[in-house]
């Protein structure tokens, strides 16, 4: 099952918003689910995934955001246990 919270951890705190998008990486015919995000954190997640791809931590492919309601879970590979950790920390000013 999908988590019921956005995957983002901000400054050590789990985002409390319900997930609105499933974040996945599409590589040729495969789609790898990497997390879920609320609308507010969509851009942050996108940037975070790109940096993880640059570090070869997740497959390099097209990042896609699927509205949660549209997701058919049987066509997506992934398990919440495999989701990447999306800890973010605000830059110190
Ligand atoms: Zn969030």
PDB file of the backbone (N, CA, C, O) and the ligand in Angstrom, with CONECT records:
HET     ZN  A 101       1
ATOM      1  N   UNK A   1       0.826  -1.208   0.000  1.00  0.00           N
ATOM      2  CA  UNK A   1       0.000   0.000   0.000  1.00  0.00           C
ATOM      3  C   UNK A   1       0.861   1.259   0.000  1.00  0.00           C
ATOM      4  O   UNK A   1       2.025   1.240   0.401  1.00  0.00           O
ATOM      5  N   UNK A   2       0.274   2.320  -0.447  1.00  0.00           N
ATOM      6  CA  UNK A   2       0.990   3.585  -0.466  1.00  0.00           C
ATOM      7  C   UNK A   2       0.976   4.231   0.916  1.00  0.00           C
ATOM      8  O   UNK A   2       0.053   4.040   1.707  1.00  0.00           O
ATOM      9  N   UNK A   3       2.018   4.992   1.175  1.00  0.00           N
ATOM     10  CA  UNK A   3       2.023   5.728   2.445  1.00  0.00           C
ATOM     11  C   UNK A   3       0.907   6.771   2.459  1.00  0.00           C
ATOM     12  O   UNK A   3       0.449   7.214   1.406  1.00  0.00           O
ATOM     13  N   UNK A   4       0.483   7.151   3.632  1.00  0.00           N
ATOM     14  CA  UNK A   4      -0.587   8.148   3.696  1.00  0.00           C
ATOM     15  C   UNK A   4      -0.060   9.546   3.995  1.00  0.00           C
ATOM     16  O   UNK A   4      -0.822  10.465   4.294  1.00  0.00           O
ATOM     17  N   UNK A   5       1.246   9.684   3.908  1.00  0.00           N
ATOM     18  CA  UNK A   5       1.856  10.995   4.095  1.00  0.00           C
ATOM     19  C   UNK A   5       2.855  11.255   2.988  1.00  0.00           C
ATOM     20  O   UNK A   5       3.469  10.335   2.449  1.00  0.00           O
ATOM     21  N   UNK A   6       3.004  12.517   2.663  1.00  0.00           N
ATOM     22  CA  UNK A   6       4.046  12.968   1.754  1.00  0.00           C
ATOM     23  C   UNK A   6       5.410  12.449   2.233  1.00  0.00           C
ATOM     24  O   UNK A   6       5.669  12.403   3.436  1.00  0.00           O
ATOM     25  N   UNK A   7       6.277  12.061   1.290  1.00  0.00           N
ATOM     26  CA  UNK A   7       7.570  11.457   1.657  1.00  0.00           C
ATOM     27  C   UNK A   7       8.603  12.445   2.200  1.00  0.00           C
ATOM     28  O   UNK A   7       9.650  12.040   2.706  1.00  0.00           O
ATOM     29  N   UNK A   8       8.313  13.701   2.096  1.00  0.00           N
ATOM     30  CA  UNK A   8       9.320  14.689   2.476  1.00  0.00           C
ATOM     31  C   UNK A   8       9.499  14.802   3.988  1.00  0.00           C
ATOM     32  O   UNK A   8       8.543  14.856   4.761  1.00  0.00           O
ATOM     33  N   UNK A   9      10.757  14.835   4.358  1.00  0.00           N
ATOM     34  CA  UNK A   9      11.127  15.167   5.725  1.00  0.00           C
ATOM     35  C   UNK A   9      11.823  16.507   5.649  1.00  0.00           C
ATOM     36  O   UNK A   9      12.850  16.650   4.985  1.00  0.00           O
ATOM     37  N   UNK A  10      11.267  17.470   6.321  1.00  0.00           N
ATOM     38  CA  UNK A  10      11.841  18.802   6.255  1.00  0.00           C
ATOM     39  C   UNK A  10      12.380  19.168   7.616  1.00  0.00           C
ATOM     40  O   UNK A  10      11.646  19.223   8.603  1.00  0.00           O
ATOM     41  N   UNK A  11      13.686  19.418   7.652  1.00  0.00           N
ATOM     42  CA  UNK A  11      14.343  19.739   8.923  1.00  0.00           C
ATOM     43  C   UNK A  11      13.994  18.716  10.009  1.00  0.00           C
ATOM     44  O   UNK A  11      13.739  19.065  11.161  1.00  0.00           O
ATOM     45  N   UNK A  12      13.992  17.441   9.601  1.00  0.00           N
ATOM     46  CA  UNK A  12      13.758  16.376  10.566  1.00  0.00           C
ATOM     47  C   UNK A  12      12.300  16.101  10.882  1.00  0.00           C
ATOM     48  O   UNK A  12      11.992  15.211  11.675  1.00  0.00           O
ATOM     49  N   UNK A  13      11.407  16.850  10.272  1.00  0.00           N
ATOM     50  CA  UNK A  13       9.981  16.630  10.538  1.00  0.00           C
ATOM     51  C   UNK A  13       9.291  16.085   9.303  1.00  0.00           C
ATOM     52  O   UNK A  13       9.458  16.605   8.200  1.00  0.00           O
ATOM     53  N   UNK A  14       8.521  15.042   9.497  1.00  0.00           N
ATOM     54  CA  UNK A  14       7.745  14.482   8.403  1.00  0.00           C
ATOM     55  C   UNK A  14       6.670  15.468   7.969  1.00  0.00           C
ATOM     56  O   UNK A  14       5.953  16.029   8.797  1.00  0.00           O
ATOM     57  N   UNK A  15       6.570  15.670   6.664  1.00  0.00           N
ATOM     58  CA  UNK A  15       5.487  16.506   6.149  1.00  0.00           C
ATOM     59  C   UNK A  15       4.155  15.849   6.515  1.00  0.00           C
ATOM     60  O   UNK A  15       3.995  14.637   6.376  1.00  0.00           O
ATOM     61  N   UNK A  16       3.229  16.637   6.971  1.00  0.00           N
ATOM     62  CA  UNK A  16       1.953  16.076   7.437  1.00  0.00           C
ATOM     63  C   UNK A  16       0.882  16.044   6.351  1.00  0.00           C
ATOM     64  O   UNK A  16      -0.216  15.533   6.568  1.00  0.00           O
ATOM     65  N   UNK A  17       1.207  16.590   5.185  1.00  0.00           N
ATOM     66  CA  UNK A  17       0.198  16.627   4.135  1.00  0.00           C
ATOM     67  C   UNK A  17      -0.032  15.239   3.542  1.00  0.00           C
ATOM     68  O   UNK A  17       0.888  14.426   3.460  1.00  0.00           O
ATOM     69  N   UNK A  18      -1.257  14.984   3.137  1.00  0.00           N
ATOM     70  CA  UNK A  18      -1.495  13.724   2.431  1.00  0.00           C
ATOM     71  C   UNK A  18      -0.828  13.782   1.061  1.00  0.00           C
ATOM     72  O   UNK A  18      -0.712  14.862   0.481  1.00  0.00           O
ATOM     73  N   UNK A  19      -0.393  12.653   0.540  1.00  0.00           N
ATOM     74  CA  UNK A  19       0.256  12.656  -0.767  1.00  0.00           C
ATOM     75  C   UNK A  19      -0.746  12.977  -1.865  1.00  0.00           C
ATOM     76  O   UNK A  19      -1.887  12.514  -1.842  1.00  0.00           O
ATOM     77  N   UNK A  20      -0.306  13.768  -2.811  1.00  0.00           N
ATOM     78  CA  UNK A  20      -1.178  14.092  -3.941  1.00  0.00           C
ATOM     79  C   UNK A  20      -0.648  13.530  -5.248  1.00  0.00           C
ATOM     80  O   UNK A  20      -1.391  13.371  -6.217  1.00  0.00           O
ATOM     81  N   UNK A  21       0.646  13.230  -5.264  1.00  0.00           N
ATOM     82  CA  UNK A  21       1.250  12.696  -6.482  1.00  0.00           C
ATOM     83  C   UNK A  21       2.144  11.515  -6.138  1.00  0.00           C
ATOM     84  O   UNK A  21       2.812  11.495  -5.103  1.00  0.00           O
ATOM     85  N   UNK A  22       2.140  10.541  -7.022  1.00  0.00           N
ATOM     86  CA  UNK A  22       3.118   9.468  -6.939  1.00  0.00           C
ATOM     87  C   UNK A  22       4.281   9.885  -7.821  1.00  0.00           C
ATOM     88  O   UNK A  22       4.098  10.263  -8.978  1.00  0.00           O
ATOM     89  N   UNK A  23       5.467   9.811  -7.263  1.00  0.00           N
ATOM     90  CA  UNK A  23       6.658  10.195  -8.003  1.00  0.00           C
ATOM     91  C   UNK A  23       7.305   8.925  -8.530  1.00  0.00           C
ATOM     92  O   UNK A  23       7.593   8.000  -7.771  1.00  0.00           O
ATOM     93  N   UNK A  24       7.529   8.890  -9.834  1.00  0.00           N
ATOM     94  CA  UNK A  24       8.159   7.715 -10.383  1.00  0.00           C
ATOM     95  C   UNK A  24       9.186   8.119 -11.422  1.00  0.00           C
ATOM     96  O   UNK A  24       9.173   9.233 -11.946  1.00  0.00           O
ATOM     97  N   UNK A  25      10.076   7.181 -11.702  1.00  0.00           N
ATOM     98  CA  UNK A  25      11.089   7.399 -12.714  1.00  0.00           C
ATOM     99  C   UNK A  25      10.837   6.389 -13.819  1.00  0.00           C
ATOM    100  O   UNK A  25      10.770   5.184 -13.574  1.00  0.00           O
ATOM    101  N   UNK A  26      10.699   6.885 -15.019  1.00  0.00           N
ATOM    102  CA  UNK A  26      10.392   6.021 -16.151  1.00  0.00           C
ATOM    103  C   UNK A  26      11.669   5.760 -16.936  1.00  0.00           C
ATOM    104  O   UNK A  26      12.304   6.680 -17.451  1.00  0.00           O
ATOM    105  N   UNK A  27      12.028   4.488 -17.014  1.00  0.00           N
ATOM    106  CA  UNK A  27      13.201   4.086 -17.768  1.00  0.00           C
ATOM    107  C   UNK A  27      12.741   3.086 -18.817  1.00  0.00           C
ATOM    108  O   UNK A  27      12.362   1.961 -18.491  1.00  0.00           O
ATOM    109  N   UNK A  28      12.775   3.495 -20.056  1.00  0.00           N
ATOM    110  CA  UNK A  28      12.249   2.699 -21.155  1.00  0.00           C
ATOM    111  C   UNK A  28      10.836   2.234 -20.812  1.00  0.00           C
ATOM    112  O   UNK A  28       9.931   3.057 -20.672  1.00  0.00           O
ATOM    113  N   UNK A  29      10.640   0.912 -20.674  1.00  0.00           N
ATOM    114  CA  UNK A  29       9.269   0.467 -20.414  1.00  0.00           C
ATOM    115  C   UNK A  29       8.971   0.270 -18.940  1.00  0.00           C
ATOM    116  O   UNK A  29       7.856  -0.092 -18.565  1.00  0.00           O
ATOM    117  N   UNK A  30       9.958   0.505 -18.118  1.00  0.00           N
ATOM    118  CA  UNK A  30       9.744   0.293 -16.691  1.00  0.00           C
ATOM    119  C   UNK A  30       9.501   1.594 -15.960  1.00  0.00           C
ATOM    120  O   UNK A  30       9.996   2.657 -16.335  1.00  0.00           O
ATOM    121  N   UNK A  31       8.734   1.470 -14.921  1.00  0.00           N
ATOM    122  CA  UNK A  31       8.444   2.635 -14.114  1.00  0.00           C
ATOM    123  C   UNK A  31       8.739   2.294 -12.666  1.00  0.00           C
ATOM    124  O   UNK A  31       8.214   1.323 -12.121  1.00  0.00           O
ATOM    125  N   UNK A  32       9.577   3.095 -12.060  1.00  0.00           N
ATOM    126  CA  UNK A  32       9.966   2.842 -10.680  1.00  0.00           C
ATOM    127  C   UNK A  32       9.388   3.911  -9.778  1.00  0.00           C
ATOM    128  O   UNK A  32       9.664   5.102  -9.922  1.00  0.00           O
ATOM    129  N   UNK A  33       8.587   3.452  -8.853  1.00  0.00           N
ATOM    130  CA  UNK A  33       8.015   4.401  -7.916  1.00  0.00           C
ATOM    131  C   UNK A  33       9.069   4.758  -6.878  1.00  0.00           C
ATOM    132  O   UNK A  33       9.671   3.871  -6.274  1.00  0.00           O
ATOM    133  N   UNK A  34       9.290   6.021  -6.672  1.00  0.00           N
ATOM    134  CA  UNK A  34      10.310   6.410  -5.694  1.00  0.00           C
ATOM    135  C   UNK A  34       9.745   7.132  -4.481  1.00  0.00           C
ATOM    136  O   UNK A  34      10.450   7.322  -3.490  1.00  0.00           O
ATOM    137  N   UNK A  35       8.509   7.527  -4.547  1.00  0.00           N
ATOM    138  CA  UNK A  35       7.954   8.199  -3.384  1.00  0.00           C
ATOM    139  C   UNK A  35       6.613   8.832  -3.698  1.00  0.00           C
ATOM    140  O   UNK A  35       6.075   8.698  -4.797  1.00  0.00           O
ATOM    141  N   UNK A  36       6.103   9.511  -2.717  1.00  0.00           N
ATOM    142  CA  UNK A  36       4.867  10.259  -2.906  1.00  0.00           C
ATOM    143  C   UNK A  36       5.101  11.672  -2.380  1.00  0.00           C
ATOM    144  O   UNK A  36       5.922  11.888  -1.488  1.00  0.00           O
ATOM    145  N   UNK A  37       4.388  12.601  -2.931  1.00  0.00           N
ATOM    146  CA  UNK A  37       4.578  13.978  -2.480  1.00  0.00           C
ATOM    147  C   UNK A  37       3.276  14.762  -2.508  1.00  0.00           C
ATOM    148  O   UNK A  37       2.361  14.462  -3.275  1.00  0.00           O
ATOM    149  N   UNK A  38       3.219  15.749  -1.671  1.00  0.00           N
ATOM    150  CA  UNK A  38       2.111  16.689  -1.735  1.00  0.00           C
ATOM    151  C   UNK A  38       2.434  17.746  -2.792  1.00  0.00           C
ATOM    152  O   UNK A  38       3.563  17.823  -3.276  1.00  0.00           O
ATOM    153  N   UNK A  39       1.471  18.528  -3.132  1.00  0.00           N
ATOM    154  CA  UNK A  39       1.657  19.541  -4.167  1.00  0.00           C
ATOM    155  C   UNK A  39       2.742  20.550  -3.791  1.00  0.00           C
ATOM    156  O   UNK A  39       3.512  20.994  -4.642  1.00  0.00           O
ATOM    157  N   UNK A  40       2.791  20.896  -2.542  1.00  0.00           N
ATOM    158  CA  UNK A  40       3.742  21.897  -2.056  1.00  0.00           C
ATOM    159  C   UNK A  40       5.197  21.476  -2.263  1.00  0.00           C
ATOM    160  O   UNK A  40       6.064  22.312  -2.518  1.00  0.00           O
ATOM    161  N   UNK A  41       5.449  20.198  -2.153  1.00  0.00           N
ATOM    162  CA  UNK A  41       6.828  19.715  -2.212  1.00  0.00           C
ATOM    163  C   UNK A  41       7.230  19.141  -3.562  1.00  0.00           C
ATOM    164  O   UNK A  41       8.322  18.593  -3.711  1.00  0.00           O
ATOM    165  N   UNK A  42       6.352  19.269  -4.537  1.00  0.00           N
ATOM    166  CA  UNK A  42       6.605  18.686  -5.851  1.00  0.00           C
ATOM    167  C   UNK A  42       7.938  19.136  -6.464  1.00  0.00           C
ATOM    168  O   UNK A  42       8.728  18.314  -6.928  1.00  0.00           O
ATOM    169  N   UNK A  43       8.169  20.438  -6.458  1.00  0.00           N
ATOM    170  CA  UNK A  43       9.402  20.964  -7.059  1.00  0.00           C
ATOM    171  C   UNK A  43      10.633  20.496  -6.291  1.00  0.00           C
ATOM    172  O   UNK A  43      11.666  20.180  -6.880  1.00  0.00           O
ATOM    173  N   UNK A  44      10.506  20.459  -4.986  1.00  0.00           N
ATOM    174  CA  UNK A  44      11.628  20.026  -4.151  1.00  0.00           C
ATOM    175  C   UNK A  44      11.959  18.567  -4.431  1.00  0.00           C
ATOM    176  O   UNK A  44      13.124  18.189  -4.552  1.00  0.00           O
ATOM    177  N   UNK A  45      10.909  17.755  -4.530  1.00  0.00           N
ATOM    178  CA  UNK A  45      11.111  16.338  -4.814  1.00  0.00           C
ATOM    179  C   UNK A  45      11.787  16.152  -6.171  1.00  0.00           C
ATOM    180  O   UNK A  45      12.694  15.333  -6.322  1.00  0.00           O
ATOM    181  N   UNK A  46      11.335  16.917  -7.139  1.00  0.00           N
ATOM    182  CA  UNK A  46      11.906  16.818  -8.468  1.00  0.00           C
ATOM    183  C   UNK A  46      13.409  17.126  -8.449  1.00  0.00           C
ATOM    184  O   UNK A  46      14.203  16.411  -9.061  1.00  0.00           O
ATOM    185  N   UNK A  47      13.779  18.171  -7.758  1.00  0.00           N
ATOM    186  CA  UNK A  47      15.200  18.535  -7.659  1.00  0.00           C
ATOM    187  C   UNK A  47      15.999  17.496  -6.907  1.00  0.00           C
ATOM    188  O   UNK A  47      17.137  17.190  -7.263  1.00  0.00           O
ATOM    189  N   UNK A  48      15.392  16.955  -5.863  1.00  0.00           N
ATOM    190  CA  UNK A  48      16.061  15.945  -5.045  1.00  0.00           C
ATOM    191  C   UNK A  48      16.317  14.667  -5.856  1.00  0.00           C
ATOM    192  O   UNK A  48      17.385  14.060  -5.772  1.00  0.00           O
ATOM    193  N   UNK A  49      15.326  14.287  -6.627  1.00  0.00           N
ATOM    194  CA  UNK A  49      15.475  13.088  -7.443  1.00  0.00           C
ATOM    195  C   UNK A  49      16.566  13.280  -8.493  1.00  0.00           C
ATOM    196  O   UNK A  49      17.351  12.368  -8.755  1.00  0.00           O
ATOM    197  N   UNK A  50      16.612  14.450  -9.082  1.00  0.00           N
ATOM    198  CA  UNK A  50      17.677  14.700 -10.057  1.00  0.00           C
ATOM    199  C   UNK A  50      19.050  14.574  -9.414  1.00  0.00           C
ATOM    200  O   UNK A  50      19.978  14.046 -10.025  1.00  0.00           O
ATOM    201  N   UNK A  51      19.178  15.046  -8.209  1.00  0.00           N
ATOM    202  CA  UNK A  51      20.492  14.930  -7.579  1.00  0.00           C
ATOM    203  C   UNK A  51      20.795  13.477  -7.207  1.00  0.00           C
ATOM    204  O   UNK A  51      21.948  13.050  -7.269  1.00  0.00           O
ATOM    205  N   UNK A  52      19.767  12.717  -6.821  1.00  0.00           N
ATOM    206  CA  UNK A  52      19.981  11.287  -6.552  1.00  0.00           C
ATOM    207  C   UNK A  52      20.347  10.536  -7.840  1.00  0.00           C
ATOM    208  O   UNK A  52      21.150   9.604  -7.821  1.00  0.00           O
ATOM    209  N   UNK A  53      19.754  10.952  -8.936  1.00  0.00           N
ATOM    210  CA  UNK A  53      20.100  10.336 -10.223  1.00  0.00           C
ATOM    211  C   UNK A  53      21.539  10.652 -10.592  1.00  0.00           C
ATOM    212  O   UNK A  53      22.249   9.798 -11.123  1.00  0.00           O
ATOM    213  N   UNK A  54      21.964  11.858 -10.316  1.00  0.00           N
ATOM    214  CA  UNK A  54      23.349  12.226 -10.608  1.00  0.00           C
ATOM    215  C   UNK A  54      24.332  11.417  -9.777  1.00  0.00           C
ATOM    216  O   UNK A  54      25.472  11.188 -10.182  1.00  0.00           O
ATOM    217  N   UNK A  55      23.872  10.989  -8.613  1.00  0.00           N
ATOM    218  CA  UNK A  55      24.721  10.153  -7.753  1.00  0.00           C
ATOM    219  C   UNK A  55      24.502   8.669  -8.027  1.00  0.00           C
ATOM    220  O   UNK A  55      25.049   7.823  -7.321  1.00  0.00           O
ATOM    221  N   UNK A  56      23.717   8.351  -9.034  1.00  0.00           N
ATOM    222  CA  UNK A  56      23.394   6.960  -9.385  1.00  0.00           C
ATOM    223  C   UNK A  56      22.716   6.190  -8.267  1.00  0.00           C
ATOM    224  O   UNK A  56      22.893   4.977  -8.154  1.00  0.00           O
ATOM    225  N   UNK A  57      21.955   6.869  -7.452  1.00  0.00           N
ATOM    226  CA  UNK A  57      21.242   6.180  -6.382  1.00  0.00           C
ATOM    227  C   UNK A  57      19.896   5.647  -6.848  1.00  0.00           C
ATOM    228  O   UNK A  57      19.374   4.681  -6.291  1.00  0.00           O
ATOM    229  N   UNK A  58      19.349   6.269  -7.851  1.00  0.00           N
ATOM    230  CA  UNK A  58      18.137   5.760  -8.461  1.00  0.00           C
ATOM    231  C   UNK A  58      18.315   5.793  -9.972  1.00  0.00           C
ATOM    232  O   UNK A  58      19.139   6.543 -10.495  1.00  0.00           O
ATOM    233  N   UNK A  59      17.529   4.969 -10.671  1.00  0.00           N
ATOM    234  CA  UNK A  59      17.731   4.880 -12.124  1.00  0.00           C
ATOM    235  C   UNK A  59      17.563   6.239 -12.796  1.00  0.00           C
ATOM    236  O   UNK A  59      16.738   7.060 -12.396  1.00  0.00           O
ATOM    237  N   UNK A  60      18.367   6.443 -13.820  1.00  0.00           N
ATOM    238  CA  UNK A  60      18.240   7.686 -14.578  1.00  0.00           C
ATOM    239  C   UNK A  60      17.130   7.522 -15.589  1.00  0.00           C
ATOM    240  O   UNK A  60      17.161   6.610 -16.415  1.00  0.00           O
ATOM    241  N   UNK A  61      16.186   8.370 -15.529  1.00  0.00           N
ATOM    242  CA  UNK A  61      15.069   8.302 -16.456  1.00  0.00           C
ATOM    243  C   UNK A  61      14.235   9.535 -16.271  1.00  0.00           C
ATOM    244  O   UNK A  61      14.607  10.471 -15.563  1.00  0.00           O
ATOM    245  N   UNK A  62      13.099   9.512 -16.925  1.00  0.00           N
ATOM    246  CA  UNK A  62      12.233  10.678 -16.851  1.00  0.00           C
ATOM    247  C   UNK A  62      11.460  10.650 -15.539  1.00  0.00           C
ATOM    248  O   UNK A  62      10.873   9.635 -15.164  1.00  0.00           O
ATOM    249  N   UNK A  63      11.474  11.773 -14.861  1.00  0.00           N
ATOM    250  CA  UNK A  63      10.730  11.871 -13.605  1.00  0.00           C
ATOM    251  C   UNK A  63       9.277  12.174 -13.931  1.00  0.00           C
ATOM    252  O   UNK A  63       8.976  13.105 -14.678  1.00  0.00           O
ATOM    253  N   UNK A  64       8.392  11.386 -13.369  1.00  0.00           N
ATOM    254  CA  UNK A  64       6.990  11.676 -13.644  1.00  0.00           C
ATOM    255  C   UNK A  64       6.180  11.791 -12.365  1.00  0.00           C
ATOM    256  O   UNK A  64       6.419  11.081 -11.388  1.00  0.00           O
ATOM    257  N   UNK A  65       5.235  12.682 -12.393  1.00  0.00           N
ATOM    258  CA  UNK A  65       4.327  12.880 -11.263  1.00  0.00           C
ATOM    259  C   UNK A  65       2.933  12.471 -11.709  1.00  0.00           C
ATOM    260  O   UNK A  65       2.356  13.068 -12.618  1.00  0.00           O
ATOM    261  N   UNK A  66       2.413  11.469 -11.072  1.00  0.00           N
ATOM    262  CA  UNK A  66       1.068  11.020 -11.408  1.00  0.00           C
ATOM    263  C   UNK A  66       0.117  11.410 -10.299  1.00  0.00           C
ATOM    264  O   UNK A  66       0.357  11.094  -9.133  1.00  0.00           O
ATOM    265  N   UNK A  67      -0.960  12.092 -10.648  1.00  0.00           N
ATOM    266  CA  UNK A  67      -1.950  12.362  -9.603  1.00  0.00           C
ATOM    267  C   UNK A  67      -2.363  11.043  -8.969  1.00  0.00           C
ATOM    268  O   UNK A  67      -2.622  10.063  -9.666  1.00  0.00           O
ATOM    269  N   UNK A  68      -2.421  11.027  -7.688  1.00  0.00           N
ATOM    270  CA  UNK A  68      -2.614   9.787  -6.947  1.00  0.00           C
ATOM    271  C   UNK A  68      -3.840   9.003  -7.394  1.00  0.00           C
ATOM    272  O   UNK A  68      -3.816   7.774  -7.457  1.00  0.00           O
ATOM    273  N   UNK A  69      -4.892   9.714  -7.696  1.00  0.00           N
ATOM    274  CA  UNK A  69      -6.135   9.031  -8.060  1.00  0.00           C
ATOM    275  C   UNK A  69      -6.017   8.247  -9.362  1.00  0.00           C
ATOM    276  O   UNK A  69      -6.745   7.282  -9.595  1.00  0.00           O
ATOM    277  N   UNK A  70      -5.076   8.689 -10.209  1.00  0.00           N
ATOM    278  CA  UNK A  70      -4.967   8.070 -11.531  1.00  0.00           C
ATOM    279  C   UNK A  70      -4.077   6.833 -11.537  1.00  0.00           C
ATOM    280  O   UNK A  70      -3.939   6.167 -12.563  1.00  0.00           O
ATOM    281  N   UNK A  71      -3.484   6.534 -10.410  1.00  0.00           N
ATOM    282  CA  UNK A  71      -2.495   5.468 -10.389  1.00  0.00           C
ATOM    283  C   UNK A  71      -3.134   4.091 -10.325  1.00  0.00           C
ATOM    284  O   UNK A  71      -3.962   3.807  -9.460  1.00  0.00           O
ATOM    285  N   UNK A  72      -2.730   3.251 -11.257  1.00  0.00           N
ATOM    286  CA  UNK A  72      -3.080   1.841 -11.165  1.00  0.00           C
ATOM    287  C   UNK A  72      -1.872   1.141 -10.579  1.00  0.00           C
ATOM    288  O   UNK A  72      -0.835   1.037 -11.234  1.00  0.00           O
ATOM    289  N   UNK A  73      -1.990   0.671  -9.382  1.00  0.00           N
ATOM    290  CA  UNK A  73      -0.800   0.203  -8.668  1.00  0.00           C
ATOM    291  C   UNK A  73      -0.144  -1.007  -9.308  1.00  0.00           C
ATOM    292  O   UNK A  73       1.048  -1.237  -9.105  1.00  0.00           O
ATOM    293  N   UNK A  74      -0.892  -1.782 -10.075  1.00  0.00           N
ATOM    294  CA  UNK A  74      -0.284  -2.992 -10.623  1.00  0.00           C
ATOM    295  C   UNK A  74       0.656  -2.726 -11.796  1.00  0.00           C
ATOM    296  O   UNK A  74       1.372  -3.626 -12.234  1.00  0.00           O
ATOM    297  N   UNK A  75       0.658  -1.490 -12.306  1.00  0.00           N
ATOM    298  CA  UNK A  75       1.585  -1.224 -13.399  1.00  0.00           C
ATOM    299  C   UNK A  75       2.836  -0.506 -12.907  1.00  0.00           C
ATOM    300  O   UNK A  75       3.667  -0.089 -13.714  1.00  0.00           O
ATOM    301  N   UNK A  76       2.973  -0.365 -11.646  1.00  0.00           N
ATOM    302  CA  UNK A  76       4.139   0.331 -11.107  1.00  0.00           C
ATOM    303  C   UNK A  76       4.931  -0.616 -10.219  1.00  0.00           C
ATOM    304  O   UNK A  76       4.382  -1.293  -9.350  1.00  0.00           O
ATOM    305  N   UNK A  77       6.231  -0.643 -10.460  1.00  0.00           N
ATOM    306  CA  UNK A  77       7.108  -1.431  -9.610  1.00  0.00           C
ATOM    307  C   UNK A  77       7.409  -0.604  -8.375  1.00  0.00           C
ATOM    308  O   UNK A  77       7.619   0.606  -8.468  1.00  0.00           O
ATOM    309  N   UNK A  78       7.428  -1.225  -7.266  1.00  0.00           N
ATOM    310  CA  UNK A  78       7.852  -0.453  -6.109  1.00  0.00           C
ATOM    311  C   UNK A  78       7.151  -0.888  -4.858  1.00  0.00           C
ATOM    312  O   UNK A  78       6.074  -1.483  -4.889  1.00  0.00           O
ATOM    313  N   UNK A  79       7.773  -0.585  -3.780  1.00  0.00           N
ATOM    314  CA  UNK A  79       7.286  -0.949  -2.479  1.00  0.00           C
ATOM    315  C   UNK A  79       7.633   0.217  -1.572  1.00  0.00           C
ATOM    316  O   UNK A  79       8.737   0.756  -1.658  1.00  0.00           O
ATOM    317  N   UNK A  80       6.722   0.614  -0.714  1.00  0.00           N
ATOM    318  CA  UNK A  80       7.050   1.763   0.148  1.00  0.00           C
ATOM    319  C   UNK A  80       8.376   1.595   0.884  1.00  0.00           C
ATOM    320  O   UNK A  80       9.049   2.584   1.177  1.00  0.00           O
ATOM    321  N   UNK A  81       8.758   0.354   1.184  1.00  0.00           N
ATOM    322  CA  UNK A  81      10.031   0.142   1.872  1.00  0.00           C
ATOM    323  C   UNK A  81      11.222   0.530   1.011  1.00  0.00           C
ATOM    324  O   UNK A  81      12.309   0.802   1.522  1.00  0.00           O
ATOM    325  N   UNK A  82      11.010   0.554  -0.288  1.00  0.00           N
ATOM    326  CA  UNK A  82      12.101   0.880  -1.201  1.00  0.00           C
ATOM    327  C   UNK A  82      12.156   2.362  -1.539  1.00  0.00           C
ATOM    328  O   UNK A  82      13.049   2.805  -2.262  1.00  0.00           O
ATOM    329  N   UNK A  83      11.226   3.110  -1.029  1.00  0.00           N
ATOM    330  CA  UNK A  83      11.208   4.525  -1.377  1.00  0.00           C
ATOM    331  C   UNK A  83      12.481   5.198  -0.913  1.00  0.00           C
ATOM    332  O   UNK A  83      13.033   4.888   0.143  1.00  0.00           O
ATOM    333  N   UNK A  84      12.927   6.128  -1.734  1.00  0.00           N
ATOM    334  CA  UNK A  84      14.100   6.889  -1.338  1.00  0.00           C
ATOM    335  C   UNK A  84      13.725   7.814  -0.182  1.00  0.00           C
ATOM    336  O   UNK A  84      12.587   8.266  -0.054  1.00  0.00           O
ATOM    337  N   UNK A  85      14.699   8.067   0.626  1.00  0.00           N
ATOM    338  CA  UNK A  85      14.473   9.017   1.701  1.00  0.00           C
ATOM    339  C   UNK A  85      14.642  10.421   1.150  1.00  0.00           C
ATOM    340  O   UNK A  85      15.663  10.748   0.544  1.00  0.00           O
ATOM    341  N   UNK A  86      13.675  11.206   1.359  1.00  0.00           N
ATOM    342  CA  UNK A  86      13.706  12.546   0.808  1.00  0.00           C
ATOM    343  C   UNK A  86      13.841  13.567   1.933  1.00  0.00           C
ATOM    344  O   UNK A  86      13.032  14.483   2.076  1.00  0.00           O
ATOM    345  N   UNK A  87      14.864  13.380   2.699  1.00  0.00           N
ATOM    346  CA  UNK A  87      15.125  14.366   3.749  1.00  0.00           C
ATOM    347  C   UNK A  87      15.606  15.654   3.113  1.00  0.00           C
ATOM    348  O   UNK A  87      16.523  15.654   2.292  1.00  0.00           O
ATOM    349  N   UNK A  88      15.001  16.707   3.487  1.00  0.00           N
ATOM    350  CA  UNK A  88      15.516  17.990   3.018  1.00  0.00           C
ATOM    351  C   UNK A  88      15.743  18.888   4.213  1.00  0.00           C
ATOM    352  O   UNK A  88      15.027  18.827   5.212  1.00  0.00           O
ATOM    353  N   UNK A  89      16.722  19.694   4.090  1.00  0.00           N
ATOM    354  CA  UNK A  89      16.985  20.668   5.147  1.00  0.00           C
ATOM    355  C   UNK A  89      17.067  22.030   4.506  1.00  0.00           C
ATOM    356  O   UNK A  89      17.728  22.226   3.486  1.00  0.00           O
ATOM    357  N   UNK A  90      16.402  22.938   5.111  1.00  0.00           N
ATOM    358  CA  UNK A  90      16.473  24.293   4.579  1.00  0.00           C
ATOM    359  C   UNK A  90      17.887  24.824   4.764  1.00  0.00           C
ATOM    360  O   UNK A  90      18.520  24.594   5.794  1.00  0.00           O
ATOM    361  N   UNK A  91      18.373  25.538   3.753  1.00  0.00           N
ATOM    362  CA  UNK A  91      19.709  26.116   3.893  1.00  0.00           C
ATOM    363  C   UNK A  91      19.728  27.094   5.061  1.00  0.00           C
ATOM    364  O   UNK A  91      18.783  27.845   5.302  1.00  0.00           O
ATOM    365  N   UNK A  92      20.821  27.047   5.753  1.00  0.00           N
ATOM    366  CA  UNK A  92      20.951  27.992   6.877  1.00  0.00           C
ATOM    367  C   UNK A  92      21.265  29.381   6.338  1.00  0.00           C
ATOM    368  O   UNK A  92      22.142  29.559   5.492  1.00  0.00           O
ATOM    369  N   UNK A  93      20.555  30.319   6.831  1.00  0.00           N
ATOM    370  CA  UNK A  93      20.794  31.691   6.372  1.00  0.00           C
ATOM    371  C   UNK A  93      21.815  32.366   7.283  1.00  0.00           C
ATOM    372  O   UNK A  93      22.158  33.529   7.070  1.00  0.00           O
TER     373      UNK A  93
HETATM  374 ZN    ZN A 101       4.871  17.562   1.605  1.00  0.00          ZN
END
